[in-house]
Amino acid sequence: MKQIIIGIILFCLAGCSTIPFKSAPVISMEKADPGMVKEQFSLMLPGRFQIISTIAFEYMGESISFIGYSDIDTKEKIFTVAGINQVGIKLFEITGNSDKNELKFAIEEFTKKGNFTEAVAGDIRKIYFNRLPADSSKLYKKKHEIVFVQDEPGAVIEFVFAGPGKLLVEKRCIVDNQAIWRVNYYEYREKNGKLHPAGIILDNIKYGYKLIMRLKEIRS
């Protein structure tokens, strides 16, 4: 993973170390119906969309940034993601589905440094796929949150719903009672009756890096 970040640093301009997002206001969730919360959120999730974001990586005190284009189909679970640096040079393009990836293009530095394709594709899946808990999930209702807990092979995925809109604000993966990654969603924006988080932070605790995404444009 360190090699991947070094490769990105060589071809991207320096970015700001933090991007502030507003957390959802804290409200009581004690009277909220978990089934309705899940159903209403499912109706607001976009099935197919294209977005442009500014993306920053933070790793070992370094911060770098580039522009990301993502074409996501959450129903078919297929995606295309491309990175362009601040002067318009294409850095990479990756396509994939729920379990396979294909590197369409990458500058030579990326192909030499670690398994870049798997790292990027894995993060895309964590962020955009499977944002609804399974029907078999366990339920924990807290004062300000509703938490669905979904068992996976060797791990547990937790979905946290909160705020006035009762929207997904966090998804995290727990292994041996410790979080190995989490995704936080901020400042949802509506377009064509569907919701898109304007801010996303993926914290990969296992590998020690953070991915910060600021939504710039929704194309569908």
Secondary structure as GFF3:
##gff-version 3
##sequence-region A 1 220
A	DSSP	alpha_helix	2	11	.	.	.	ID=ss1
A	DSSP	beta_strand	13	14	.	.	.	ID=ss2
A	DSSP	alpha_helix	34	44	.	.	.	ID=ss3
A	DSSP	beta_strand	48	59	.	.	.	ID=ss4
A	DSSP	beta_strand	62	73	.	.	.	ID=ss5
A	DSSP	beta_strand	78	84	.	.	.	ID=ss6
A	DSSP	beta_strand	90	96	.	.	.	ID=ss7
A	DSSP	beta_strand	101	106	.	.	.	ID=ss8
A	DSSP	alpha_helix	108	112	.	.	.	ID=ss9
A	DSSP	alpha_helix	116	128	.	.	.	ID=ss10
A	DSSP	beta_strand	138	141	.	.	.	ID=ss11
A	DSSP	beta_strand	146	152	.	.	.	ID=ss12
A	DSSP	beta_strand	155	162	.	.	.	ID=ss13
A	DSSP	beta_strand	167	175	.	.	.	ID=ss14
A	DSSP	beta_strand	178	191	.	.	.	ID=ss15
A	DSSP	beta_strand	194	204	.	.	.	ID=ss16
A	DSSP	beta_strand	209	218	.	.	.	ID=ss17
###
